[in-house]
Amino acid sequence: MKLIKESWRVLAPKLGLLAKQFYARLFDLDPGLEAFFSKIGMDQQGKKFTDTITIVVKGLDHFEMLVPAIGQLGSRHEGYGVKDEHYVVVKEALLGALGSNLGDRFAGGTQEAWSITYDVLAEIMKKGQQEGPVMIPGIGS
């Protein structure tokens, strides 16, 4: 968590650039994904993207509180037509954009922390797509 929070602080002044690089990489990796964003301006989408990551990063200390919201995000993505294989492409685009903006700071533990965190979040989103919003026993129930 510490490595993710520290790296996100470094990225804070250039979140717009990060979003542009992320979507450029995403569409290079899978041009078909561009159709998912045809109804929204990319500046607006980029802001939604970085705002969502900011909320997640700030909430990492209380991850259990994030789970229902991440599950709901997955449920919404089901309606957009997102498939499991898209998560792999998104991860590659995200890690690539993070790496190009963080440079040497992304080496080793920071990259691993982002990768693991992404995998956990993606699994919660996929579960939300399949089953509706995710609840953790004892949290919000």
C-alpha positions, 0 to 999 in steps of 0.5 A: 500500500505504501508504494502505491500511495507514494507513487500516486503522490508522484503522479498527482501533478500529471494525472491528465498525461497519465490518462492520455497515455493509458488510453493511447496504450489501451487502444494500441493494444486493442483498437476494438476497445475504442468503441466502448468510449464513443459516447464520452469525450476522452478528457472527461473519461480520463478524469473519471479514470484518474478520479477512480484510481485516486479514490481507490488509492486513498481507500487502501487502508480500509480496503474492505470499505472499497469492495462494495463500490468496486463490485458495483463498478464491475456490475456497471462494466457488465452493462458496457460489454466488458469481458474477462480478457479486457482486464488483461489488456487494461492491466498491460496498458495501466502498468505501461502508463504507470511505468513510463511516468514513474521511470526508475521509481516503478522498478521492483516493488512498486510495479509488483504492488500495482500489479497485485492490487490491480489483480485483486480489484479486477477479480472483485469487478469480475465477480461484480459483473457475474453476481452483482455487487460484492459484499464481504460478510460482516461489512455493510450487511 
